[in-house]
Amino acid sequence: MKTKILSLITLVLLLTACGTKKTAVASAETAPAAKEAKTVELTPELAEGKNLYENSCVKCHKLYEPKKFTKEEWAPILVSMGKKAKLNETQLASVTNYIHSQL
């Protein structure tokens, strides 16, 4: 009976996660000239990058808004932090693509 309940819960969670539309919204503070917030729909790759960024980086320090730094400033930060977080090349590319999509 417990197995059936756990299986049902797992199935519901999986279906819920697959059906959820994930978007990121730039805040008005990061774009004061913009009257409306820019919405970026996250592809599966970008969602994975966001997940890696949020779960790997927060282990050691607070998360920074992607717009805090320029693309050029992010490059050495991501390489250095990627090594410390033990991200492989694919994972680092996902995080980099996510950060760049938010700029």
N, C-alpha and C positions, 0 to 999 in steps of 0.2 A: 504494500500500500504506500509506504514511504517512497519507494522507487517511482511509482506512478505519479505521485504528487511532485516530486523533484523533477521528473521528466517534463511534466506539464508546465511547471514554473520556468524551467530552462527554455522550453519552446516559446512561451509567451515573451520572455525577455529577449530572445533572439529575434523574434518577429517584430517586436517593438523597436529594437535597435536598428534593424534593417529598414524599417519604415520611417524612421525619424529623419527629417530634412535638417542637415547641419549647415548653418550659415554663420558668418562672422560679420559683426557690424563695427565699423570704425566709429569711435565716439566723437562727439562734437568738439571735445577738447583737443583731439589730435588733428582735427581739420576745422579750425575756427572760421575759415572763409567759406566753407561749405555749409549751406543751410540744411541740407538733408544728409543723413548719414549714408555712407557708401556701404552697400551690402555685397559681399563676395560669397557666392555659393561654393562650398567646399566639395571638390571632387574626392573620390576615395583616397587618392594619393595625398591630397592636401589635408584631409581629415587625419590620415595616419601621421603626417608630419606634425600637425597640431597636437595630436595625442602624445607623440614622442617628446615634443617640446615641453608640454605641460607636465608630463610624468617623469621625464628624465632630468630636466633642468631644476625643477623645484626641489629635488632631493638635496641640493647643495645651497641654493640661494633663491631669492624671490624672482618671479618672472618679470621680464621687461616687456613693455609694449613694443611691438615690432617697429613702430614709427619713431621710437626713441633714438634709433640710430639709422644712418643711411645704409644703402646696399653695400657701399665700400667699407663702412665701419663694421658691418655685420660679418663680412667675410672672415677676417682673422678671429673674431670672437667665436663664430660657429666652428671653425677648424679646431681651435684650442679646446673649447668646451666639449666638442664631439669626442675628442680623444679622452678627456677626463671621464665622460659619461660612457665610454667604451661603445660608441655607436659605430656600426660598420658603414661602409661607403654608401650603401643604399639608404640606410636610415638617415645618415647625414644629409644626403641629397633630398630626402623627403622633408626634413626639418628646414633646410635651406629654401626649398620651393615654397613651403608654407610661409616662412618669414617674408620672402620676396612678394608673395601674393598679397600680403597685408600692407605693403608699402604704398 
